[in-house]
Each structure stands twice: as structure tokens, then as C-alpha cells.
Amino acid sequence: MGQFSTNPNAASRGAQRRIYANLRAQIEDGTLAVGSKLESTRAMAAALGVSRTTVTAAYEQLAAEGFVATSAGKAARVAGGANVRSGLAAASLAQHKDLSPALSQYGQRVAALTSYSMSSPLARIDFKYGSVASRDFPASGWQRVYRAELVRRVPSLYYGHPEGDLRLRRALQSYLRRARGLACDTEQILIVHGSQQGLDLCARLLLNPGDTFVFEEPGYRLARYCFEATGATALPTHVDASGLDTSGLPEDGCARLAYVTPSHQFPMGAVFSISRRLELLRWASRQGAWIIEDDYGGEFRYGQRPIDALQSMDTDARVIYVGTFSKALSPQLRLGYLVLPHQLVHVFREAKRITDRHSPRWEQDVLASLIESGAYERHVRRLRRENERRRNALLDAVDQHLAGYGHLVGMAAGLHGVLLLPTLRAQDELTLQAASLERGVGVYPLSPLFAGLPSIVDERPAGLILGYAGLTMQEIDEGIRILAEVIRNYVDARGASIG
């Protein structure tokens, strides 16, 4: 390790070694990335309660061994190549990845879930769904209101209520009645960290190991994972042009809940018909089951008024409505909400309190202000117009570049469509994805969103999910043109191989 200091004080030498060892470990495992600034010797000495000479000696040793780079008058930085051992650390972890004896049954189920990324960092044009354009975020309005809320005097800074700020819940109550036809009391609204936390709360509070839940086939994968992590089993239920096929609902009393996306089925885009909505509500009443209505994109319907929520038809208090601000503002905001039946309000509040106490207070106040002033609804209307232009650009590009090879479905609402390729099969999707990515275009296969047996999935036509809300119209056209070349080349090569 080398000699640190000629200072005979044993305590000082011990402090030097501890500072050195701690910083070196952070550099080697990548916690301190290449180029990161180290604290000044003065600041670290004050924080640790040691002399500046002690800290300087540790920094000098790190510099001598090449872990940090120093220069007169500038902060020490992590040197290039200093954290090369982070790969070794990852390899060591991989050798010991069987943690099942140390995990709970819940942890083991989570560890067994298959990871699947819905973004391509290497893509120049990325049709990832769930993305929104950064330029569409109302930055100036948000900043102005945020500053006002930040300086507003409050009696004290303390934990908020687990159900969320009353001001935001009142604003949401009024907004949901106007925009979604949804009637509720403020006490029924629970503010959560995005819809994903809302789904997780539903899973842990409503399902037991061994239970069954009805799930759309294909459907939103992270929702299914939430439910399966509890030890419950999915009952994949077919989706057609009218949404979930209610003729396949079980009548044996085993299904504890049904998860649906009725306003714009994910991913296929069907709108749940009125007759099936009524049948699902009657089924839930007969079975004593809950319905989770995920309204992830209900505000974005093109050419007509957004369809009222399923919850607005619920007369037996069986529907839990899940809403989000991710599509209208930003997925990075991490704010969503549940509208709960009265009998579930208390337990969901307490579960939220145990999980994370409450959602961020200032962000809630900013949202409340934007909704109260009408700015939020004006923003949604503007964003709907922008996304309709992107939607039309995608439809035009597919018509122009992929005529005879594929067609889009699910384009009446939401922020994505599914490109169906009738001449190809599901097993071709990953090849098309990889070939497109080589050309700088990110597209996403439909197959991972099926919970059924692979042999059944493989019989269907190939499908690619194309999100468009994060792209310009020029990028959409260029991306589809490149994708069309990939598909044509693949079809031609496949035909030649068969021939």
C-alpha cells in the first residue's frame, strides 16, 4: 500500500488509511466514476473531523498509485481507467448470484422475473413507447409555479399525509369529473409515485400466493410482474378488436382481480366495448373480484372526445382506477394516483405510509396550481394536437414505405401503434429488432407481452411496437424508411433461402 506519512501519531496514520481505503474502494467499484471530482481536502477534513494534512496524505497516495489526477489550483478527479476493477467486481457477483437461501419467497419470485428493456441506448431514432419529447414539457410554466411554491411560507417542514396533499386531490377530483367522466370524493384519491407504485400496492394488498388474476393477452408486462411477484398466477385472457374477451372470464370464484386497459388496450389499442364493460362489471360483482382499470393514455384520443372511464359505470364499488401524469408531463416526474372504492381507502393509505410515507409535496403543489389555473388542461390539449401530428406522420410513413408488408393497429388513441407483418411470424421479431438497431433504429417485439405458451405465441404474425411521442415527424419518416429496408431485405433473403 505504501507509506502514508512520517507523522508518528498512530491515530493520524489510521485515519489516513481509512480515507485512502474508502476512496479507493469507491473508485474501483465505479461508485466514483472516471472524471468525478473528489471533495476538497478542506471540506473532507471538516466533514470527518480530522486534520487537512491527514486528508492530503491520503489523496497524495491515491495520486501516486494512479487512482486520481491532481493539478495545482484544481480539484482532484478520478483518473481514466481507475475503476477497471468494477468489471471484476461484477464478475464476482455473477459467480455468487444464487441468493435464493437469503431471499424471501417474494424476493425469489422477483429474482426469477425476466428483465426486458423497452429502450435502445444505441438507437439514433428510438420508437420506444412510454417516451415523451422533452420539448413538450411545459418547462417555463412549471419553473415559475415551482419557484412560487418553494418560497411560500409554511409553518414547518414535516412529513405529508400518505394519501397526498388535499389541494391536489381536490384539483384532481374536479379535473377527473370534467375530463374522464369520473365521480369520486377527495378521500378516495391516493397520490402515488407513478402508476407502477399504484399497481404494486394493488398486488400486495389484494392478492395472496396461489390466487388467480385475469390478465389481458397480450398485456402490460410490468403490471403482470407486480401481480406474479405475490405468488399469484395469471389467467391470460384473449383480446380482440373490442378489448378483453369477457366470454373467457372464469366463474369458479378463484380469480381475485382482473387487470384491464379499457380506453386504449395495451399494446393492441382496442377500445373496450360498452357491452363488455357491463359484462366485466357484472362478473366482478358475482365473483367478489376487483377490477384494476389502468387508464395510462386515456387523455390521448384523436378525432373525438376521450372515452369515459370504466369506473364511471361502476355501481358496485369494484373498480380501482389508476391514473398517471407520465404521458401528459413526464415519466421522470413519478406522480400518479389511484381512485379507490371507499372500503379500500384506509388500508391503501396505511400501506402507502409504510412504503414511503408520502409522495413529494412541492411537486404536488405545483400540479395542483397548474390544474386549478387551467394550465394543465391547456397543455394536454396542445400536446394532443402535437401527438396527433406525430401519429399521422407514422401512418403516412408506413403507407409510403411499407405498403404490402405491414399495417398499423391501435392508432385511434395513445402514444404508440403496433406494426403487424402478416408475411412474417413472431419468431422473426428479434431478428428484425437486431437488424434495425444495426441501422440506428430502435423497435420493440410484441412477443414479450404475451404470457401464454410460446408455441401459441409463435403461430401469430410478427408485430413490432412503435412509440412515436418522443420523436419528430422527420425522425418518424426516416426511421420507418430504414425499418422498411430492413424488412424488405429480410423478406427477400428469407424467400431466397426457402426457394
N, C-alpha and C positions, 0 to 999 in steps of 0.2 A: 504494500500500500504506500510505502514511502514515509519519510519523516515529515511531520507537520510543522513543528515549531521547536525552537530551543527553549521555550518558556518552561521552566521546571514545574509549574503549577499543574498538578495531576488533573484537577477539575477542568482546567482550561483545555488540556490535551484531550480529555474525554469529550468535551463539548465540540471540539474541532472534528473529532472522528464521527460523532453522531451527525453533525451537519453535513459533512462530506458523504457519509454513507446514505443518508436520506436523499440528498440531491442526486447522487449517482444512481440510486435505485429508480427514481422518478425519470431520469434521463434514459436509462436503459430500457425501461418498460414502455416508453413513449408517452407517459403522463406529461412530461415536459417535451414538447415537440421540437424538432430542429428549427432554430431561429427564434425560439421563445426567449423573452427577456427574463433574467433572474432578478429578484429583488435587489435593491441596492444594499451594500454591506451595512450601511447605517440603519436602514429600515429593518433588515433581518435581525441585526443585533438588538434593536429596541424591542422587536416582537418576541425574541427568545430570551431576553434578559441577560445577554452575555456582552462581552466587550466587542467593539468593532474589530479589534486585532484578531480575535478568535475566528470571526466570520471570514475576514480577509485571508487568513491562513488556509481555511477550507476551500475558498474559491481558487486560491493560487494552486493548490494541489490538483483540483479538477482541471484547471487550465493546463497544468504541466502534463497531465495524462490525456489531453485532447478532448475532454468532455465539454469544455466551454471555451469560447473565444472572448478575449478581453482586449480592449484598446483604451488608451488614455482619454478620459473625459466621456466615455460611453458605457452604457450598461453592459454587463456580461450577458452573453447569449449562448444557447445550446449550439454546439458545433455540428456541422454537417457530418452525418454518419455516426453520430454519438449514440443513437438509440438502436443500433443494429441488432442488439441482443433481444429486442422486443419480439422478433420472429422466433427466436429460440424459446422465449417465454411462452409464446402461443403454442409452439410445438409441444412444450412440456405439458401445457394444459390439455392439449388434444390427447396426450397419452393417458391422461387421468380423467377422461370425460365421462366415465361411468360413475356418476354420482348418485345413482338410484338408492343405495343404502342410506345416504344422508338426506334425501329429499322426502317430503311428504308425498302421499299419493297424488295430491293435486300437482305438486312440483314435478313428479314423474310424468304425469299426463302432459303438462306444458312442455317438458323437455322433449317429448316424443312428437310434438307437432312439427310439421314440415314447414320450414321457412321458405317464403317465396316473395321476391322483391317485385314491386309494381313500378319501378323506375329504373332507368338505364343511365348511369352517370356518364358513360362513354358516348351517348347519343347526342348528336348535334341538333336533331329535330326529334323531340320525345313526345309521343302520343300517350303519355301516362295519364290515367284517369284519376280524378281527385285533385289534380293540379289546377290552380287558377293563376292568371297572369299577375305578376307583381304590380304592373302599371295600373291594374284595375282596382287596387286597394285605395280607399279614399284617404290617402296619407295626410294631406293638409288638414282636412276636417277632423280626422282622428287626433292629430297632433294638437290642434287648437283646443279641442274639448279635453284631451288628456291633461294638458297643462293647467287648464282651469280647475279640473278635479284635483290635481296634485297639490295645488296651493290652497284649496278650500279648507277652511279651518274646521277641524273636528275635535270633540272633547278629548279623545285619546286614540292611540293606535292599539287595537286589540283584535283578537280573532273575531271573524264574522260569523254569521249564522250558517249552519251547514246547508240549509235549503237555498241560500243565496240572498242577495240584497233585496229588500222589499220593493225598492224603487224599480229595479229591473224586472221583477216579477209582475208588478203592476203594468209596466210598459208592455211586457210580453203578452199579458192577458188580453190587453186591448188589441195589440197587433195580430195575434193569432185569430181573434174573432173576425177581424177585417180581412186578413189575407188567406186564412185557411178554413174559415167557417167553423172554428173550434171554440166551444164554450167551456170555460173552466173557472174555478176560483183561484185566487193567487196562492192559496195554501197548497193547491195541487201541483204547482210548478216547483221543480227541483233543478237548480243550476249545477251543471257538472262540467268536468274537464273534457269537453267534446263528447260526441255521441258514443265513442268507444267506451268511455267510463260508464255511461248510462247502460250500455249493453252488459258490461261486466257486472254492474250492480244487479241487473235483472237476472243474470245467470246464477250468481251466488245466492240470491235471496229466494229464487223461485224453483230451482232445480236441485234434485238430490242424485247421488250416484245410482245408476240403474234406471232413471226416468227416461222417457222418450220425449223428443220435441219435434214438431213439424217444421220442415225447412224447405225453402224454395230450391228447386233443382233446374238449372244452376242457381247459385246464390252467393251472397257476400261472405267471403271466406273468413274474415276476422270475426264476424258475428258467430259463425258456426264454431270457430275455435273457442270463443268465450264459453259457449254452452257445453261443448265437448270436454273442456277442461274441468268441469264439475263432475265428470263421470257419467253424464247423460249421453244418450245415443240419438243421433239424427235419424229422422224418418224423411228421406229425400222425397219430395212431392213435385210432380211434373208441373212445369209452367208452359202455357201456350199463349196465343195471341190475346187472351182475356185474363191473363195472370195465373195465379195459383189454381190448379185444378182441384176444386173442393170435393169432387166425387171421390178423390183418393184419401180423404180425411178419415182417420181411424175412429171407430165407435166403441173401442174396448175399454175406454177410461184410462189408458196408460199414458197418453200424451198430456204433459203438464202445460205446454205452451206451444204457440205457433208464431214463427217469425215471418213477417211479410213486408214487402216494399210496394204498397198498392198504387201509389201515384206514378211511379216510374220504376217498374221491376228491375232490380239489379241482377245481372247485367243486360238482360234482353230487351228492356224498355217497354214491356206490356203495361197497359193500364188495367187495373183490377176492375172488372165489370160490376155494375150495381148488383146484379143478381148473385154473383159470387161473394160480394161483400156481405150481403144479407145472410147468405148461407154460412159463411165463416162465423159471423156473429152468433147465429143460432147454434152452430156446432159448439162454440166456446161456452155458451150458456148451458147446453146439455151436458157437456163434459166437465164443467167447472174448471176450464182451462183459461189461461191468459193469452192475449194476443199482443205481440210487440209490433207496433207499427213504426217502421223506420222511414221517416219522411226526409231522406237525405238530400233530395233535389226537387222537392215539391214546388218551390218557388219558380223554377225554370221550366215553364211550359210555353210553347211557341204557337202563336196564331189564335189562342183562345185563353180564357181565364184559367188559372191553376185550379185543379180539381180539389174539392173539399176533402179534408182528412177523413179517414175511416172512423176516427174517434168521434167525429161529429154525428155519426149514425148509431153510436153505442148507447143503448138504453139500459144495459145490464152491468155497466161498470166493469168490463172485462178487458178494455184496451189500454195499453201503456203506450203513449205517444212519445217518440224520440225525435228531437229536432236538433239542428246544428247551425252554427254560423260559419262553418268551414267553407261552404261553397259560395256564399254571398260575400264573405270578407276574406278569410284566410284560414287554411288548415293549421297554421302555426299559432293562431290565436288560442286554440284549445278551450273553447267555450261552447257548450251545448246545453240542452235542457230536456227534462222529462216532464210530461203531464201525466200524473198518476191518478188512479182511482182513489177515492178518499180512504178506503180501508188499507191502502199500502203507504200512505203518506208518512206515518210515524216510523215504520221500520226502515224505509228508504232514507229518511233524514238521519236516523241513527247510524246506518251503515255508511253514509257519506261522511258523517262526523268521525267515525272510527278510521275511515280510509285516509282522509287528508284534511280534516276539519272543515274546509270550505274552499271555494274557488276564489281567484284573485279579485279583491274588492275594487281596485281602481278601474280595471278593465270592465267590470260590471257597471260601474257608474258611467263610464264613457258610453257603453252600449245603450244604457237607459236614456242618456241625454240625446243620443242620435235618434232613437226610436221616438222619444217624446217630441222632438222638433220636426219630425217627418223626414229628416235627412236620410235615415236608413232606408225608408221605402223609396225615396227618390233614387238612391244609389242602386237598389235592387232593380228598379225599372230600367235605369240606364244600363246596368250590367246584363239584363235580359236582352236588351237590344244588341249589345256588343256580341253576346254569345250566340244570338240568332244569326248574326252575320258570319260568325265562325262556323256555325252549323251549316249554313248554306254553302259556304266555301268548301266544306268537306263533302257535302252531297254533290256539288258540281265537279269536284276533283275526281271523285270515284266514278261519276258518269263519264267523264272525259278520258280518264286513264285506265279504268278497269272494266269498261263495258265488255260483257261477255265472260268475265272472270269472277265477278263477285258483286254483291249488293249490300246496302246498309239496312239494318233494322234498329228499332228503338230510338228513332231520331225526333220524335214528337216532343220530347222533354229531356231534361237533364243536361249533362255536360259531356256525354260520350255516346258513341254508337258502336254496334258490333258489325264488323265486316264478315259476312258469310261467303264462303268459297265453295260452291256446290261440287266442283270437279275435284276437290281435294278432301282428304279425310283428317280427322282430329290428330292423328299421329304425325301429320305433316307440319303442325303448328310450330313446334320448337325449331325445326329446320328453317322455316320462314323467318322466325324471330331472329335466329342467329345470323342468317344471311342479310337481313335488313340492318342489323346492328353493325355489321361489317361495312355497310354503306352509310353509317351515321344516323340511322333512323330507328327509334325505339317503338316497337309494337308489342302487344301482350296476348298470349294464347288464352283461349276460352276454357280449355280443359281443366286447369287447376280449380275452377269454380264449381266443378261437379263433385258431389260427394258419393255418387254411385259407383258401381263396379267399373273398372277400366274397360272391360270388354264391351260394356254397354256404351260407354262414352265414345269409344273408338269407332262405333258404327255411324256416328253423325258426321255431317260435313265439317270441314275446318272452319274455325272462327277466330277472328282477331279483334280485341277490344281497342278502340281508338278514342282516347280522350282528346278534346280539342280546345278546352277553355284556357290553357296556358300558352297557346300558340298564336302567331299572327296568321292572317289569311294567306300571305305569301309562303310562310313555312308549311302551312297545311297543304297547299298545292304542290310544293316541291317534295314534301315528304311522301305524298300519295303517288307522285310520279315515280319516285325512286322505288317505293314499295311495289308499284305495278311492274317495273322492270324486273325486280326480284321474282315476283310471282310468275311472270311470263317465262323467264329463264328456267325457273324450276319446273313449270308445267311442260315446257318443251323438252328439257332434259329427261324428265320422268317418262314422257311419251316415247322418246327415242330409246330409253332403256327397256321399256316394255316391248317396243317393237322389235 
